[in-house]
Amino acid sequence: MSKSKKEKSRHLKRFSYTVDTAIEKPFNWKQMWRLLIYLKPYSKTYLPAAVIAMMVSTAVRLIVPILIGKVAIDVAIKNEDVTMLTYLVIGIGILYLVSYAGNVYRIKWVNILGQNVIFDLRQHLFSHVQRLSHRFFDNRSAGSILVRIMNDINSLQELFTNGIINLLMDIVTLIGIIVILFALSPKLALAIMIVLPLMFYISTKLRRNIRRSWQDVRIQQSRLNSHLNEGIQGMRITQSFSQEKENAEFFNGINEDNYQSWRQATKKSALFRPFVEMSNAIGTVILISYGAYLILLGPDNGGIELGTFVSFAFFLGMFWEPISRLGQMYNQLLMAMAASERIFEYLDEQPNVEEKDDAHEFKEMAGHIEFDKVEFSYDEDRVALHEISVEIKQGQTIALVGHTGSGKSTIANLISRFYDPSKGTVKIDGYDLRDVKLNSIRQKISVVLQDTFIFSGTILENIRFGRPNATDQEVIDAARVVGADDFIQRLAEGYNTEVEERGNVLSAGERQLMSFARALLADPSILILDEATASIDTETEVKIQKALGKLLKGRTAIIIAHRLSTIREADNIFVLENGKVLENGSHSELMAQRGEYFGLVRSQFQMLDAI
Ligand SMILES: Nc1ncnc2c1ncn2[C@@H]1O[C@H](COP(=O)(O)OP(=O)(O)OP(=O)(O)O)[C@@H](O)[C@H]1O
């Protein structure tokens, strides 16, 4: 192995991307049937319309060669019947027009049908995924979910647009041709069928081989995309650790793989045409040699007439296309099996937190929270919360403190019912959360995370996310109350400033103020706040503390607290360690106890507060 190759493989190990690689799966009727159900809404409109248009054009294509061979040549020309010939020419012209119209409408309706099915399927999958619980997203990367909703559904597009109708058309055409050929001359028909196995071989085996190479190109491109995406997102880190050279080498490696896969695929594709032409040529040779012999024999001696020969020539020309497409269709079906299996796997996924039919709906929520001997694990090996019993009274502000991984966010997750406890109960206003409608819980709870998520759009719309039906004035009022109005007004376009997905144009403090405005607008009964640990300047810090005071007023608040100023003002502080509450009480009570909290404050918070 050359040095550069060795280098490459070392770098290839550094990053790894999981790509869904199963390209095809065995055909499965149950799964196919489940896919076909998506055609049902169109079973009285586009589907029958496309089938009728297809039948019309196929019937014309099958009739014309007989008219030319058996009628025009064998009857009209033989008997020198000019009138009949004239009628035939006009008739064939009209038939071609009808076939043309049939094709135009078939293509139009088939495309509308396919696009509608893909639209419905994507809509169905996205809305289903949106309903799934946090546990589902814990185990999967955003990229892999994206690939299923985009690529896997895209790969079904061909099946629904052309595949199904073409399959019908090809079967009808092939059966039609075979029946007609045998009716015209069983001997010549049998002779020509010798090329059938070769044709099938080319259309299935070779095509599959070629398609696999293109699939490989797709996989290499996905890797390239994933690396590019990561590379661009992590550009700042790359530059600050001076890793540009390593990254470039790794990129070259993937780029090389991509190039090689293209070369392979184009090389194999180039083989296809010559193979097709060869099998056509064999068919033609058989037709001419054996056909000529049969013509010479004459119809009275078991041979054929010239017209039959001409019809055969026409049909032979029409033979290849449906066989070739059937082979392609078979490959397409196997691919559709793999894609639909992945799609159905998501569709069969049920939310872990289920809603009961007779679930209670919170019209109003006071905000009294109780944890009664709650135990919880994200996975089987580790317990994240052990027998937690906590009471948070209406309107209280409590702080959760503790080392990283001690279970603070887990408590917050259970209050919003993103997960259900493995043992014990979480209650709000006396209702076990398992007996309450999910939406009615979450509408009354606002969660403000450390890293505020900004959606692409204007600042106005980003704040309005808290309450979609809020008026512009209500949005502005909320921003004023939390003190976000100042910085927003200073932006070139004020509230109409466009912010990108990650909100790079805003500082951490500004993003936090914006998320406060969002939460205030939602007017929740319970507020869960994961305080930002990032250091911000003193002026913003003061602003945030002030905003927080306004935000907390009249609500129950659970703060995952990092700042001593917040902790001091909390009504009750819970100190967590390895999923257990070690102690709780007010700041002065806990300081007096000189226990764990005392140690934490001394070692950690004094330092943070001093920043
Ligand atoms: N989605 C998850 N899947 C599996 N384990 C998880 C998940 N989220 C958290 N954990 C684990 O559960 C434990 C408690 O995590 P939790 O996020 O509640 O801690 P935390 O106190 O909020 O930490 P931090 O202050 O770092 O945010 C940790 O051991 C963590 O590794």
The ligand as an SDF file (V2000), in Angstrom:
LIG
                    3D

 31 33  0  0  0  0  0  0  0  0999 V2000
  -31.1230   11.0330   26.0160 N   0  0  0  0  0  0  0  0  0  0  0  0
  -30.3790   10.3200   26.8440 C   0  0  0  0  0  0  0  0  0  0  0  0
  -30.1420    9.0240   26.6160 N   0  0  0  0  0  0  0  0  0  0  0  0
  -29.3980    8.2750   27.4530 C   0  0  0  0  0  0  0  0  0  0  0  0
  -28.8590    8.7520   28.5870 N   0  0  0  0  0  0  0  0  0  0  0  0
  -29.0570   10.0450   28.8760 C   0  0  0  0  0  0  0  0  0  0  0  0
  -29.8260   10.8960   28.0380 C   0  0  0  0  0  0  0  0  0  0  0  0
  -29.8610   12.1190   28.5780 N   0  0  0  0  0  0  0  0  0  0  0  0
  -29.1480   12.0450   29.7110 C   0  0  0  0  0  0  0  0  0  0  0  0
  -28.6660   10.8100   29.9040 N   0  0  0  0  0  0  0  0  0  0  0  0
  -27.8730   10.3310   31.0590 C   0  0  0  0  0  0  0  0  0  0  0  0
  -28.6780   10.4980   32.2180 O   0  0  0  0  0  0  0  0  0  0  0  0
  -27.9200   11.0340   33.2890 C   0  0  0  0  0  0  0  0  0  0  0  0
  -28.5400   12.3290   33.8010 C   0  0  0  0  0  0  0  0  0  0  0  0
  -28.4530   13.2830   32.7610 O   0  0  0  0  0  0  0  0  0  0  0  0
  -29.0280   14.7560   32.8850 P   0  0  0  0  0  0  0  0  0  0  0  0
  -29.0310   15.3310   31.4880 O   0  0  0  0  0  0  0  0  0  0  0  0
  -30.3250   14.7350   33.5870 O   0  0  0  0  0  0  0  0  0  0  0  0
  -27.9300   15.4800   33.7630 O   0  0  0  0  0  0  0  0  0  0  0  0
  -27.7910   17.0060   34.1220 P   0  0  0  0  0  0  0  0  0  0  0  0
  -27.6690   17.0580   35.5970 O   0  0  0  0  0  0  0  0  0  0  0  0
  -28.8630   17.7920   33.5090 O   0  0  0  0  0  0  0  0  0  0  0  0
  -26.3850   17.3410   33.4570 O   0  0  0  0  0  0  0  0  0  0  0  0
  -25.8590   18.7340   32.8500 P   0  0  0  0  0  0  0  0  0  0  0  0
  -25.6920   19.6800   33.9680 O   0  0  0  0  0  0  0  0  0  0  0  0
  -24.5520   18.3350   32.2400 O   0  0  0  0  0  0  0  0  0  0  0  0
  -26.8490   19.1480   31.8190 O   0  0  0  0  0  0  0  0  0  0  0  0
  -26.5160   11.1960   32.7490 C   0  0  0  0  0  0  0  0  0  0  0  0
  -25.7790   10.0880   33.1890 O   0  0  0  0  0  0  0  0  0  0  0  0
  -26.6540   11.1800   31.2510 C   0  0  0  0  0  0  0  0  0  0  0  0
  -25.5200   10.5830   30.6470 O   0  0  0  0  0  0  0  0  0  0  0  0
  1  2  1  0
  2  3  1  0
  2  7  2  0
  3  4  2  0
  4  5  1  0
  5  6  2  0
  6  7  1  0
  6 10  1  0
  7  8  1  0
  8  9  2  0
  9 10  1  0
 10 11  1  0
 11 12  1  0
 11 30  1  0
 12 13  1  0
 13 14  1  0
 13 28  1  0
 14 15  1  0
 15 16  1  0
 16 17  2  0
 16 18  1  0
 16 19  1  0
 19 20  1  0
 20 21  2  0
 20 22  1  0
 20 23  1  0
 23 24  1  0
 24 25  2  0
 24 26  1  0
 24 27  1  0
 28 29  1  0
 28 30  1  0
 30 31  1  0
M  END
$$$$
